[in-house]
Amino acid sequence: MSENLNSLKQNTAQLAVIATSLQLILKLVIGIFTGTISIISEAVHSAADLLATLISYCAIRKSSALPDDNHHYGHGKFENISGAFEALLIITAALWILYEAYEKYSNANSPVFLEYGMIIMLFSCVVNYLISQKMLSVAKQTSSPALEADALHLQADIWTSGGILVGLFCLHVTGLSWIDSLIAVIIALIILKTGYSMLKKNISELTDITLPEEEEQLISQIIKQHDQVISLHQLRTRYSGGYRLIDMHLTVDKNMQLDKAHTICDQLEATIKHHFGTCDVMIHVEPDECRLSET
């Protein structure tokens, strides 16, 4: 991956750290000041996000390192490890929120100065929307699962912050203190779902799950459209962080010269990279008579 793309990933991760840190401080101060468990729960969520973002930032720096003697395919898996650990942090935060919501319900005290809480939640929605859109754009451009995971965190925050905003308004109008605990429970369930999805995705990639079916079909289509390729077999794909690792066997005319076969491989590799961006393509060429003898 080029230095420009690596710098873009790292700068975007830094932006997320700054935005999350600011929101964490504001939510914690307002939550304690107003005595609102739902806002404090959202501050805990932001704290987990901040720690996860810091881990993600370190993982991105590590995954950008060039291949070495011990990591011939690079260090992309560090991003998947980071994403899985982030998911565990999110799940832990959700379980803590559920516990605190129960404690708050058992000892219900009406929060005060709810206007401040509504303002910070509105601010959080706007900031998270802007930052998450930026991160998703960069994640797509650089094929970074770590940035994508952070963006999904922030998108979950938009929904939770919006839900808290509505809940605080209802609490302000009705004065029913149990609404605060109910909001916290809803937040926890949303966070649990997000954490589970992230954990499932990153564990799948750590266990070398194949690329999506539509991507493998596109690769097959690219190969088969080349008029010098007789057949494609043993197509294998997997992820390594933001990289796609692709290898295959191609059958060509047995009389084809080596330099011609090499040129065909270069053409196919360039076309695949044009469609998928950063990836590692390994092509094994076989003469057609070998393939026929196998069958």
Short mmCIF file of the C-alpha atoms (twelve columns), coordinates in Angstrom:
data_MODEL
# 
_entry.id   MODEL 
# 
loop_
_atom_site.group_PDB 
_atom_site.id 
_atom_site.type_symbol 
_atom_site.label_atom_id 
_atom_site.label_alt_id 
_atom_site.label_comp_id 
_atom_site.label_asym_id 
_atom_site.label_seq_id 
_atom_site.Cartn_x 
_atom_site.Cartn_y 
_atom_site.Cartn_z 
_atom_site.pdbx_PDB_model_num 
ATOM 1   C CA . MET A 1   0.000   0.000   0.000   1 
ATOM 2   C CA . SER A 2   1.327   3.480   -0.877  1 
ATOM 3   C CA . GLU A 3   2.616   5.874   1.754   1 
ATOM 4   C CA . ASN A 4   -0.173  8.339   0.876   1 
ATOM 5   C CA . LEU A 5   -2.886  5.778   1.676   1 
ATOM 6   C CA . ASN A 6   -1.142  4.766   4.900   1 
ATOM 7   C CA . SER A 7   -0.922  8.426   5.955   1 
ATOM 8   C CA . LEU A 8   -4.592  8.900   5.097   1 
ATOM 9   C CA . LYS A 9   -5.553  5.928   7.290   1 
ATOM 10  C CA . GLN A 10  -3.459  7.139   10.221  1 
ATOM 11  C CA . ASN A 11  -4.687  10.740  9.980   1 
ATOM 12  C CA . THR A 12  -8.310  9.579   9.893   1 
ATOM 13  C CA . ALA A 13  -7.740  7.364   12.920  1 
ATOM 14  C CA . GLN A 14  -6.220  10.351  14.764  1 
ATOM 15  C CA . LEU A 15  -9.276  12.444  13.905  1 
ATOM 16  C CA . ALA A 16  -11.511 9.768   15.419  1 
ATOM 17  C CA . VAL A 17  -9.413  9.736   18.606  1 
ATOM 18  C CA . ILE A 18  -9.788  13.510  19.034  1 
ATOM 19  C CA . ALA A 19  -13.546 13.483  18.361  1 
ATOM 20  C CA . THR A 20  -14.176 10.544  20.704  1 
ATOM 21  C CA . SER A 21  -12.051 12.076  23.483  1 
ATOM 22  C CA . LEU A 22  -13.980 15.337  23.342  1 
ATOM 23  C CA . GLN A 23  -17.341 13.579  23.480  1 
ATOM 24  C CA . LEU A 24  -16.237 11.340  26.335  1 
ATOM 25  C CA . ILE A 25  -15.306 14.289  28.522  1 
ATOM 26  C CA . LEU A 26  -18.506 16.217  27.763  1 
ATOM 27  C CA . LYS A 27  -20.815 13.220  28.286  1 
ATOM 28  C CA . LEU A 28  -19.158 12.215  31.542  1 
ATOM 29  C CA . VAL A 29  -19.299 15.735  32.985  1 
ATOM 30  C CA . ILE A 30  -22.927 16.301  31.941  1 
ATOM 31  C CA . GLY A 31  -23.976 12.790  33.016  1 
ATOM 32  C CA . ILE A 32  -22.567 13.211  36.524  1 
ATOM 33  C CA . PHE A 33  -23.854 16.780  36.790  1 
ATOM 34  C CA . THR A 34  -27.409 15.828  35.844  1 
ATOM 35  C CA . GLY A 35  -27.416 12.399  37.521  1 
ATOM 36  C CA . THR A 36  -28.571 10.748  34.281  1 
ATOM 37  C CA . ILE A 37  -27.575 7.083   33.945  1 
ATOM 38  C CA . SER A 38  -28.335 7.035   30.226  1 
ATOM 39  C CA . ILE A 39  -25.793 9.810   29.569  1 
ATOM 40  C CA . ILE A 40  -23.232 8.185   31.867  1 
ATOM 41  C CA . SER A 41  -23.821 4.916   29.995  1 
ATOM 42  C CA . GLU A 42  -23.171 6.696   26.728  1 
ATOM 43  C CA . ALA A 43  -19.969 8.127   28.258  1 
ATOM 44  C CA . VAL A 44  -18.869 4.580   29.120  1 
ATOM 45  C CA . HIS A 45  -19.631 3.598   25.536  1 
ATOM 46  C CA . SER A 46  -17.489 6.493   24.323  1 
ATOM 47  C CA . ALA A 47  -14.698 5.437   26.702  1 
ATOM 48  C CA . ALA A 48  -14.758 1.935   25.213  1 
ATOM 49  C CA . ASP A 49  -14.762 3.483   21.742  1 
ATOM 50  C CA . LEU A 50  -11.797 5.682   22.632  1 
ATOM 51  C CA . LEU A 51  -9.761  2.747   23.886  1 
ATOM 52  C CA . ALA A 52  -10.795 0.752   20.821  1 
ATOM 53  C CA . THR A 53  -9.838  3.628   18.522  1 
ATOM 54  C CA . LEU A 54  -6.413  3.896   20.144  1 
ATOM 55  C CA . ILE A 55  -5.920  0.168   19.684  1 
ATOM 56  C CA . SER A 56  -7.102  0.498   16.100  1 
ATOM 57  C CA . TYR A 57  -4.657  3.330   15.453  1 
ATOM 58  C CA . CYS A 58  -1.768  1.211   16.730  1 
ATOM 59  C CA . ALA A 59  -2.979  -1.746  14.659  1 
ATOM 60  C CA . ILE A 60  -3.130  0.372   11.514  1 
ATOM 61  C CA . ARG A 61  0.456   1.518   12.045  1 
ATOM 62  C CA . LYS A 62  1.555   -2.081  12.596  1 
ATOM 63  C CA . SER A 63  -0.411  -3.471  9.652   1 
ATOM 64  C CA . SER A 64  1.179   -0.879  7.359   1 
ATOM 65  C CA . ALA A 65  4.633   -2.364  7.968   1 
ATOM 66  C CA . LEU A 66  6.226   -4.049  4.983   1 
ATOM 67  C CA . PRO A 67  6.522   -7.859  4.795   1 
ATOM 68  C CA . ASP A 68  9.540   -9.243  6.624   1 
ATOM 69  C CA . ASP A 69  11.268  -12.589 7.185   1 
ATOM 70  C CA . ASN A 70  8.613   -13.682 9.672   1 
ATOM 71  C CA . HIS A 71  5.554   -12.216 7.911   1 
ATOM 72  C CA . HIS A 72  5.839   -12.892 4.194   1 
ATOM 73  C CA . TYR A 73  2.267   -11.742 3.563   1 
ATOM 74  C CA . GLY A 74  2.634   -8.544  5.560   1 
ATOM 75  C CA . HIS A 75  1.001   -7.605  8.868   1 
ATOM 76  C CA . GLY A 76  -2.625  -7.115  7.820   1 
ATOM 77  C CA . LYS A 77  -3.987  -9.609  10.378  1 
ATOM 78  C CA . PHE A 78  -3.122  -7.146  13.139  1 
ATOM 79  C CA . GLU A 79  -6.131  -5.094  12.010  1 
ATOM 80  C CA . ASN A 80  -8.421  -8.101  12.391  1 
ATOM 81  C CA . ILE A 81  -7.042  -8.831  15.852  1 
ATOM 82  C CA . SER A 82  -7.666  -5.197  16.754  1 
ATOM 83  C CA . GLY A 83  -11.236 -5.363  15.449  1 
ATOM 84  C CA . ALA A 84  -11.988 -8.512  17.458  1 
ATOM 85  C CA . PHE A 85  -10.586 -6.962  20.639  1 
ATOM 86  C CA . GLU A 86  -12.606 -3.808  20.051  1 
ATOM 87  C CA . ALA A 87  -15.745 -5.928  19.779  1 
ATOM 88  C CA . LEU A 88  -15.011 -7.567  23.139  1 
ATOM 89  C CA . LEU A 89  -14.590 -4.123  24.710  1 
ATOM 90  C CA . ILE A 90  -17.940 -3.004  23.306  1 
ATOM 91  C CA . ILE A 91  -19.697 -6.132  24.603  1 
ATOM 92  C CA . THR A 92  -18.155 -5.627  28.067  1 
ATOM 93  C CA . ALA A 93  -19.319 -2.000  28.118  1 
ATOM 94  C CA . ALA A 94  -22.851 -3.092  27.187  1 
ATOM 95  C CA . LEU A 95  -22.991 -5.597  30.043  1 
ATOM 96  C CA . TRP A 96  -21.833 -2.910  32.486  1 
ATOM 97  C CA . ILE A 97  -24.536 -0.553  31.243  1 
ATOM 98  C CA . LEU A 98  -27.204 -3.238  31.815  1 
ATOM 99  C CA . TYR A 99  -26.002 -3.648  35.395  1 
ATOM 100 C CA . GLU A 100 -25.998 0.091   36.062  1 
ATOM 101 C CA . ALA A 101 -29.459 0.470   34.510  1 
ATOM 102 C CA . TYR A 102 -30.800 -2.131  36.923  1 
ATOM 103 C CA . GLU A 103 -29.164 -0.397  39.885  1 
ATOM 104 C CA . LYS A 104 -30.587 2.968   38.776  1 
ATOM 105 C CA . TYR A 105 -34.075 1.483   38.409  1 
ATOM 106 C CA . SER A 106 -33.892 -0.011  41.910  1 
ATOM 107 C CA . ASN A 107 -32.879 3.348   43.390  1 
ATOM 108 C CA . ALA A 108 -34.738 5.741   41.114  1 
ATOM 109 C CA . ASN A 109 -33.864 9.406   41.498  1 
ATOM 110 C CA . SER A 110 -35.094 11.943  38.975  1 
ATOM 111 C CA . PRO A 111 -32.268 13.520  36.921  1 
ATOM 112 C CA . VAL A 112 -31.994 17.319  36.836  1 
ATOM 113 C CA . PHE A 113 -31.022 19.960  34.259  1 
ATOM 114 C CA . LEU A 114 -31.993 17.680  31.386  1 
ATOM 115 C CA . GLU A 115 -31.580 20.515  28.882  1 
ATOM 116 C CA . TYR A 116 -27.794 20.163  29.119  1 
ATOM 117 C CA . GLY A 117 -28.079 16.465  28.405  1 
ATOM 118 C CA . MET A 118 -30.203 17.054  25.314  1 
ATOM 119 C CA . ILE A 119 -27.722 19.602  23.964  1 
ATOM 120 C CA . ILE A 120 -24.726 17.280  24.349  1 
ATOM 121 C CA . MET A 121 -26.623 14.409  22.720  1 
ATOM 122 C CA . LEU A 122 -27.523 16.574  19.720  1 
ATOM 123 C CA . PHE A 123 -23.906 17.693  19.444  1 
ATOM 124 C CA . SER A 124 -22.769 14.067  19.616  1 
ATOM 125 C CA . CYS A 125 -25.128 13.023  16.807  1 
ATOM 126 C CA . VAL A 126 -23.812 15.694  14.457  1 
ATOM 127 C CA . VAL A 127 -20.122 15.069  15.186  1 
ATOM 128 C CA . ASN A 128 -20.414 11.290  14.946  1 
ATOM 129 C CA . TYR A 129 -22.257 11.493  11.640  1 
ATOM 130 C CA . LEU A 130 -19.580 13.680  10.068  1 
ATOM 131 C CA . ILE A 131 -16.657 11.663  11.416  1 
ATOM 132 C CA . SER A 132 -18.188 8.258   10.594  1 
ATOM 133 C CA . GLN A 133 -18.874 9.267   6.982   1 
ATOM 134 C CA . LYS A 134 -15.269 10.380  6.619   1 
ATOM 135 C CA . MET A 135 -13.995 7.126   8.141   1 
ATOM 136 C CA . LEU A 136 -16.203 4.917   5.974   1 
ATOM 137 C CA . SER A 137 -14.983 6.723   2.874   1 
ATOM 138 C CA . VAL A 138 -11.335 6.223   3.837   1 
ATOM 139 C CA . ALA A 139 -11.966 2.621   4.951   1 
ATOM 140 C CA . LYS A 140 -13.424 1.825   1.535   1 
ATOM 141 C CA . GLN A 141 -10.596 3.618   -0.244  1 
ATOM 142 C CA . THR A 142 -7.882  1.825   1.749   1 
ATOM 143 C CA . SER A 143 -9.713  -1.490  2.441   1 
ATOM 144 C CA . SER A 144 -9.154  -1.045  6.178   1 
ATOM 145 C CA . PRO A 145 -11.266 -3.250  8.501   1 
ATOM 146 C CA . ALA A 146 -9.982  -1.334  11.538  1 
ATOM 147 C CA . LEU A 147 -11.267 2.003   10.222  1 
ATOM 148 C CA . GLU A 148 -14.514 0.352   9.165   1 
ATOM 149 C CA . ALA A 149 -14.959 -1.027  12.687  1 
ATOM 150 C CA . ASP A 150 -14.398 2.426   14.190  1 
ATOM 151 C CA . ALA A 151 -16.865 3.968   11.747  1 
ATOM 152 C CA . LEU A 152 -19.491 1.395   12.727  1 
ATOM 153 C CA . HIS A 153 -18.869 2.305   16.372  1 
ATOM 154 C CA . LEU A 154 -19.595 5.931   15.646  1 
ATOM 155 C CA . GLN A 155 -22.675 5.094   13.597  1 
ATOM 156 C CA . ALA A 156 -24.000 3.077   16.531  1 
ATOM 157 C CA . ASP A 157 -23.336 6.131   18.677  1 
ATOM 158 C CA . ILE A 158 -25.559 8.222   16.401  1 
ATOM 159 C CA . TRP A 159 -28.507 5.931   17.079  1 
ATOM 160 C CA . THR A 160 -27.845 5.684   20.791  1 
ATOM 161 C CA . SER A 161 -27.324 9.427   21.153  1 
ATOM 162 C CA . GLY A 162 -30.491 10.090  19.174  1 
ATOM 163 C CA . GLY A 163 -32.393 7.631   21.333  1 
ATOM 164 C CA . ILE A 164 -31.097 9.276   24.485  1 
ATOM 165 C CA . LEU A 165 -32.095 12.676  23.119  1 
ATOM 166 C CA . VAL A 166 -35.679 11.501  22.557  1 
ATOM 167 C CA . GLY A 167 -35.740 9.724   25.921  1 
ATOM 168 C CA . LEU A 168 -34.484 12.766  27.796  1 
ATOM 169 C CA . PHE A 169 -37.160 14.868  26.170  1 
ATOM 170 C CA . CYS A 170 -39.835 12.372  27.270  1 
ATOM 171 C CA . LEU A 171 -38.339 12.288  30.753  1 
ATOM 172 C CA . HIS A 172 -38.342 16.073  30.857  1 
ATOM 173 C CA . VAL A 173 -42.012 16.208  29.844  1 
ATOM 174 C CA . THR A 174 -43.367 13.335  31.975  1 
ATOM 175 C CA . GLY A 175 -41.033 13.310  34.962  1 
ATOM 176 C CA . LEU A 176 -41.017 9.470   34.973  1 
ATOM 177 C CA . SER A 177 -37.566 8.548   36.296  1 
ATOM 178 C CA . TRP A 178 -37.708 4.920   35.076  1 
ATOM 179 C CA . ILE A 179 -37.450 6.177   31.488  1 
ATOM 180 C CA . ASP A 180 -33.772 6.895   32.171  1 
ATOM 181 C CA . SER A 181 -33.103 3.204   32.983  1 
ATOM 182 C CA . LEU A 182 -35.148 2.056   30.012  1 
ATOM 183 C CA . ILE A 183 -33.049 4.183   27.653  1 
ATOM 184 C CA . ALA A 184 -29.866 2.720   29.137  1 
ATOM 185 C CA . VAL A 185 -31.128 -0.838  28.533  1 
ATOM 186 C CA . ILE A 186 -31.974 -0.040  24.899  1 
ATOM 187 C CA . ILE A 187 -28.502 1.468   24.428  1 
ATOM 188 C CA . ALA A 188 -26.900 -1.654  25.877  1 
ATOM 189 C CA . LEU A 189 -28.838 -3.960  23.532  1 
ATOM 190 C CA . ILE A 190 -27.832 -1.883  20.482  1 
ATOM 191 C CA . ILE A 191 -24.198 -1.955  21.588  1 
ATOM 192 C CA . LEU A 192 -24.352 -5.728  22.144  1 
ATOM 193 C CA . LYS A 193 -25.619 -6.251  18.603  1 
ATOM 194 C CA . THR A 194 -22.859 -4.058  17.171  1 
ATOM 195 C CA . GLY A 195 -20.202 -5.850  19.208  1 
ATOM 196 C CA . TYR A 196 -21.449 -9.279  18.146  1 
ATOM 197 C CA . SER A 197 -21.438 -8.325  14.452  1 
ATOM 198 C CA . MET A 198 -17.899 -6.939  14.696  1 
ATOM 199 C CA . LEU A 199 -16.626 -9.985  16.587  1 
ATOM 200 C CA . LYS A 200 -18.166 -12.392 14.070  1 
ATOM 201 C CA . LYS A 201 -16.704 -10.518 11.081  1 
ATOM 202 C CA . ASN A 202 -13.158 -10.272 12.426  1 
ATOM 203 C CA . ILE A 203 -13.003 -13.842 13.709  1 
ATOM 204 C CA . SER A 204 -14.208 -15.030 10.292  1 
ATOM 205 C CA . GLU A 205 -11.385 -13.148 8.596   1 
ATOM 206 C CA . LEU A 206 -8.827  -14.405 11.128  1 
ATOM 207 C CA . THR A 207 -9.881  -17.953 10.240  1 
ATOM 208 C CA . ASP A 208 -9.308  -17.219 6.534   1 
ATOM 209 C CA . ILE A 209 -12.885 -16.984 5.363   1 
ATOM 210 C CA . THR A 210 -13.162 -16.587 1.578   1 
ATOM 211 C CA . LEU A 211 -13.994 -13.334 -0.153  1 
ATOM 212 C CA . PRO A 212 -17.729 -12.738 -0.731  1 
ATOM 213 C CA . GLU A 213 -19.255 -14.892 -3.458  1 
ATOM 214 C CA . GLU A 214 -19.861 -11.921 -5.738  1 
ATOM 215 C CA . GLU A 215 -16.171 -10.968 -5.551  1 
ATOM 216 C CA . GLU A 216 -15.037 -14.494 -6.411  1 
ATOM 217 C CA . GLN A 217 -17.493 -14.530 -9.316  1 
ATOM 218 C CA . LEU A 218 -16.021 -11.262 -10.598 1 
ATOM 219 C CA . ILE A 219 -12.502 -12.716 -10.399 1 
ATOM 220 C CA . SER A 220 -13.634 -15.781 -12.340 1 
ATOM 221 C CA . GLN A 221 -15.297 -13.574 -14.917 1 
ATOM 222 C CA . ILE A 222 -12.121 -11.508 -15.386 1 
ATOM 223 C CA . ILE A 223 -10.038 -14.642 -15.908 1 
ATOM 224 C CA . LYS A 224 -12.437 -16.419 -18.237 1 
ATOM 225 C CA . GLN A 225 -12.876 -13.353 -20.444 1 
ATOM 226 C CA . HIS A 226 -9.212  -13.488 -21.454 1 
ATOM 227 C CA . ASP A 227 -9.073  -15.235 -24.821 1 
ATOM 228 C CA . GLN A 228 -5.744  -16.961 -24.072 1 
ATOM 229 C CA . VAL A 229 -6.990  -18.698 -20.909 1 
ATOM 230 C CA . ILE A 230 -8.470  -22.166 -21.486 1 
ATOM 231 C CA . SER A 231 -9.748  -22.754 -17.949 1 
ATOM 232 C CA . LEU A 232 -9.554  -21.628 -14.334 1 
ATOM 233 C CA . HIS A 233 -9.418  -23.946 -11.330 1 
ATOM 234 C CA . GLN A 234 -8.387  -24.002 -7.663  1 
ATOM 235 C CA . LEU A 235 -9.334  -20.377 -7.062  1 
ATOM 236 C CA . ARG A 236 -8.615  -19.603 -3.401  1 
ATOM 237 C CA . THR A 237 -9.190  -16.316 -1.615  1 
ATOM 238 C CA . ARG A 238 -8.889  -14.886 1.878   1 
ATOM 239 C CA . TYR A 239 -8.345  -11.654 3.799   1 
ATOM 240 C CA . SER A 240 -5.338  -10.301 5.635   1 
ATOM 241 C CA . GLY A 241 -6.527  -7.100  7.268   1 
ATOM 242 C CA . GLY A 242 -7.155  -4.660  4.446   1 
ATOM 243 C CA . TYR A 243 -5.523  -6.952  1.885   1 
ATOM 244 C CA . ARG A 244 -7.131  -9.587  -0.321  1 
ATOM 245 C CA . LEU A 245 -4.993  -12.651 -0.968  1 
ATOM 246 C CA . ILE A 246 -5.916  -14.450 -4.194  1 
ATOM 247 C CA . ASP A 247 -4.323  -17.474 -5.823  1 
ATOM 248 C CA . MET A 248 -5.419  -19.687 -8.711  1 
ATOM 249 C CA . HIS A 249 -4.381  -22.169 -11.372 1 
ATOM 250 C CA . LEU A 250 -4.827  -21.332 -15.058 1 
ATOM 251 C CA . THR A 251 -4.690  -23.627 -18.060 1 
ATOM 252 C CA . VAL A 252 -3.180  -22.260 -21.279 1 
ATOM 253 C CA . ASP A 253 -2.080  -23.702 -24.613 1 
ATOM 254 C CA . LYS A 254 0.755   -26.187 -24.105 1 
ATOM 255 C CA . ASN A 255 2.737   -24.567 -26.928 1 
ATOM 256 C CA . MET A 256 2.599   -21.071 -25.452 1 
ATOM 257 C CA . GLN A 257 6.015   -19.541 -24.756 1 
ATOM 258 C CA . LEU A 258 6.922   -18.689 -21.182 1 
ATOM 259 C CA . ASP A 259 7.201   -14.934 -21.769 1 
ATOM 260 C CA . LYS A 260 3.721   -14.905 -23.335 1 
ATOM 261 C CA . ALA A 261 2.238   -16.766 -20.339 1 
ATOM 262 C CA . HIS A 262 3.972   -14.333 -18.019 1 
ATOM 263 C CA . THR A 263 2.488   -11.372 -19.905 1 
ATOM 264 C CA . ILE A 264 -1.004  -12.873 -19.595 1 
ATOM 265 C CA . CYS A 265 -0.538  -13.237 -15.826 1 
ATOM 266 C CA . ASP A 266 0.584   -9.613  -15.551 1 
ATOM 267 C CA . GLN A 267 -2.481  -8.467  -17.497 1 
ATOM 268 C CA . LEU A 268 -4.872  -10.486 -15.327 1 
ATOM 269 C CA . GLU A 269 -3.204  -9.315  -12.114 1 
ATOM 270 C CA . ALA A 270 -3.470  -5.673  -13.198 1 
ATOM 271 C CA . THR A 271 -7.163  -6.090  -14.050 1 
ATOM 272 C CA . ILE A 272 -7.942  -7.739  -10.696 1 
ATOM 273 C CA . LYS A 273 -6.120  -4.984  -8.804  1 
ATOM 274 C CA . HIS A 274 -8.007  -2.377  -10.813 1 
ATOM 275 C CA . HIS A 275 -11.284 -3.803  -9.489  1 
ATOM 276 C CA . PHE A 276 -10.244 -4.641  -5.919  1 
ATOM 277 C CA . GLY A 277 -7.447  -2.235  -5.070  1 
ATOM 278 C CA . THR A 278 -4.728  -3.528  -2.757  1 
ATOM 279 C CA . CYS A 279 -4.372  -7.296  -3.087  1 
ATOM 280 C CA . ASP A 280 -1.814  -10.051 -3.556  1 
ATOM 281 C CA . VAL A 281 -2.428  -12.207 -6.658  1 
ATOM 282 C CA . MET A 282 -0.613  -15.497 -7.220  1 
ATOM 283 C CA . ILE A 283 -1.184  -17.281 -10.547 1 
ATOM 284 C CA . HIS A 284 0.048   -20.789 -11.369 1 
ATOM 285 C CA . VAL A 285 0.051   -21.566 -15.097 1 
ATOM 286 C CA . GLU A 286 -0.377  -25.100 -16.452 1 
ATOM 287 C CA . PRO A 287 -0.288  -26.423 -20.041 1 
ATOM 288 C CA . ASP A 288 -3.614  -27.760 -21.234 1 
ATOM 289 C CA . GLU A 289 -2.384  -31.335 -21.669 1 
ATOM 290 C CA . CYS A 290 -1.555  -31.546 -17.935 1 
ATOM 291 C CA . ARG A 291 -5.045  -30.482 -17.035 1 
ATOM 292 C CA . LEU A 292 -6.555  -32.985 -19.451 1 
ATOM 293 C CA . SER A 293 -4.441  -35.802 -18.054 1 
ATOM 294 C CA . GLU A 294 -5.666  -34.994 -14.529 1 
ATOM 295 C CA . THR A 295 -9.277  -35.346 -15.623 1 
# 
